[in-house]
């Protein structure tokens, strides 16, 4: 029994050491690859891109520019804002009218209910008064 347990323990320790070694190897390999990519990015020279334009024969005078008419853009933006504000005002007025209608309707229903309750109360007390008068 002790021999079997010893073999099991030795096998488990060997497999654990093998798994730990593989994990360590692959993590270091991946870290090394990441470092290689970082090294390439650190030494990029962006001045090379500027040199290509000079060697191609293009100059600043050859460039074409688009004139921006800021007045038209501002007017268009102002019109959009005014349209949105107008539609918001219309929506607000509609919501206000709807809320007012609901409040007035509820008030009318409450007044009718109060009138009905008052007539029932008067009838109740009138019936009591008539029975006492007959005696």
Secondary structure, DSSP 8 states (H G I E B T S, - for coil): -HHHHHHHHHHHHHHHHHHHHHHHHHHHHHHHHHHHHHHHHHT--THHHHHHHHHTT--GGG-------HHHHHHHHHHHHHHHHHHHHHHHHHHHHHHHHHHHHHHHHHHHHHHHHHHHHHHHHHHHHHHHHT-
